[in-house]
Amino acid sequence: MPTALIADDEPHLANYLSQRLATLWPELELVGIAHHGLEAQEWLVARQPDIAFLDIKMPGLTGLQVAEQAHCHCVFITAFQEFAVTAFEHNAVDYLLKPISDERLGQTITRLKQRLVARQAPPELGSLLQQLQQAISPHARAEKLRWIRAGIGHDIRLVAVDDVAYFQASDKYTAVVTREGEYLIRTPLKELLDQLDTEHFWQIHRGTVVNVRQIREASRDLLGKLTVRLKDRDEKLAVSRAFAHLFKQM
């Protein structure tokens, strides 16, 4: 029975992929779901699956860094369509574009089955990983967001990103919360996260991104649930299990 690992820092996407694999490839045994790169690396060593579905953009280690040490068939998951198609297809390596469709996943499953039956060795990833690192680097070097333009009635308020305590997803809007108050913008939280400096802004929940410089402390209750307290706000922010590793003692 073939085995697989899923690594994606967005739990709902990882669970969705798990459900679709269970439907489209019921013989496949899922050995685990990792939510960051370091966890994925540990699972690969401990479980040694035949296949690893690796999200390219993960905290801790990227999917590309995890793949450098992987000795299995890797399927990369990416939202960067502009470079992925060319880079992957030229190297005959499987990839899935977000949002993942059943048609594309079915094609990937067919190829994986053929390789496993033929006992093909996983392809050499050195040149591909180098190409992808080069393709991703412009995104990493892009100038980070410094100002938020928030509408208040007929006026526009400029909010310095450094003054933001946290961002909170709210229906079709994103709440921008500062010491002085709260503003709503139409930019989705996921799109906003791509524009923020991830050294200073951490995603701690599916719908919450916090300014690390605004954190006073992180603590656990008797049930082990982790929450964050801020310097200039009274509310507590919940930290989901997927992001609890960010607050491990160094």
N, C-alpha and C positions, 0 to 999 in steps of 0.2 A: 504494500500500500504506500503510495507516494506521500511525502510529508511537506509541509510548507509553513513559513513564518510570515506574518504581516507586520510591517513597521510603518506607522504613520502617526504623527503627533496630533492629528485631529480624530478623536475617538469615534465620532459619528461616521466618518468616512471609513475608518478601519473596520467598524462593525458592519457597515454596508457591504464592503468588499467581502468580508467573512460570510455574510448571508448569501451573496450572489455566488460565491465559490461553492457553498454548500448545495446550492440549487443546480448549478451548471456542471459541477465536478464532484458529485457526492462521494466518490472513492478517495478523494484527497483528504488527508488527515491534517488538521491545523494544530500545530504544536504550541502556538502562542501568538499573542498580539503585543508588540512593543510600541511604546508611545514616545520614545526618544532614541537617539542614535546609540548611546551607551548601553541601554537596555537591549537594543537589537543585537549589538555585538556580543553581549553576554549570552543571549539566547542562541545565537548561531554557534557559539562554541559549545554550549551545554547540550543542545538538542541536535545539532548537525542536520538540519532539514535538507531535502532535495531541492527546494525552491525557496527563494526569499523575495517577497514583494516589498520593495523599499521606496518610501517617499524620498524624493531628492532633498527636500528642504525640511530638516528636522533639527531641533535643539540638541546640544551635546555633541553629536557627530552627524554630519549630513549622510544621506543615503549613499553618496559617492564614496565617502570615507569608510563607511561600513563595508561597502562592496570590495574595497581594496583587500580586505582580510577574509572575504567570503569564499568558500570552496563549494559553491552550489550554483544552480541556475538562478540568475537574478532578473527580476522584472522591475523596472524602474517606474515610479508613479510621479508624474509631473504636471504642473499647470502651465509650464513655459513652452507653448506650442511652437513659438517662432524659431526655436533652435532644435527642439527635440526630434522632430521628424527626420530631418537630414542626418543628424548625428547618430541616432539610433539605427536607422535603416541601413546606413552605410556600413555599420558594424554588425548587422544581423543579430541585434540584441532586442529583446522584447521591452516594450514600454506601454504604459497606460496613461492617457491624458484625462485629467479631471475636467468635467465630471465623467466618471467611468461608465461606458455603455455596455450592455450585454453583448452586442455584436462584436465590439473590439475585444472584450474579455474572452468571448468564445473563440476568437481567432488565436489569442494568446494561449488559451488552454490547449487547443489542437496542436500547436507547435510544441508546447511543453510535453505533451503526451508522446509525440513522435520522438523527441529527443531522449526521453526517459526509456521508451521501449527499445530504441537503438543503442542505449547506454552511451550516448554521446557525452563527452567531457564538457563541462561548462566552458564557454568561449573565453579567450583571453581578453580582459577588460582594460588593460593598460592604456591603449591608444584612445579608447572611447572615453575613459574617465578624464584623461587630459583634455580632450576636446570639450567635454561638458563643463569642466572647471573653467576653461577659457570663455565658454559661452555664458556661463552664469556670472562671471566676474563683473561685467558691466552693470548688472543689477546690484551687486554688492557695492560698487563704487558710486552709484547714483547718489546725488545730493539728497540728504535726508530732509524730511519735512521740518520746518522751523516755525511756521505760523498756521493757525487754524482760522479760517474765515467762517464765522457763524452768524446766521441771520437772526435778528431780534426785531420783529415787526418789519418796518421799512428800512431799518438800519443794519449795517454790517459791523460786527464786533471782531476785531483782530485779537486772537488769543495766542500768546507765545506757547509753543509746545512744552517748553521747560516748566511752565506754570501749571500744566495739567497734572492733576493728582491721579486720575485714571480715566479710561474710556470704557463705556458700558453699552453693549448692543441693546437697542430698545425698538422692537417692532421693525419698521422700515427705516429707522433712524439710528444714529449713534450719539449717545450722551457724552458730552465733553465736560468733565467735572473738575473744577478748580477750587481753590480755597474760598473764592468769593461767591461762586455760584455754579450753575449748570446751564449748558447750552446744547442745542440739538443741531446736528448736521446730517446731510443725506448720504454721506460717504459710508459704505458698509465697513464694519469693523475689520473684516479680512483684508479689504483693499487698503484700509488705513494702516494696518500692521506692516504691509510691505513698504510703506513710506517712512516708518519710524526707525530710529536707531535702536536695534535690539539689545544693545549693551545697557541702555537706560530704560527701555520699555519691555516688560515681560508679560506675556500672556499667561494668566494664572487660572483661567477658566475659559470655557468655550465662548462666553460673551463678555469677558473682562480682560483688559490690558492695563497694567499698573505702571506708574512711573517709579522705578526702583528708588530714586532719590527721595521720594515722598513716603517711603515705608518706615514706620517706627519699629515694628516688631512683627514676627510671625509666631503663632502659638497654636497648640493642639488642645482640644477639649478632652473630656474623659472617654469619648468614643473614638478619639483619634482623628477627628476632623480638623483640618488646618485652616486657620483664618489669618488675615493680615490686618494690622491696625496702621493707620496713616498718621502723619505728623500734624496735619492741619485740618483733618476731617474726623468726625465722630464715628461714622459708620465703620463696620468691619466688612472685609471682602473675603468671600469664600475662595479657597484654593482647591481645585479639583484634584483627584488622585493622579491624573495624567501629568500634572505640572508640579506635584509635591517635591519632586527631585530637585527643583530649583532652590529649595530652602534647606537642603541637607547641610549639616554642619561640616565646614571645611577643615 
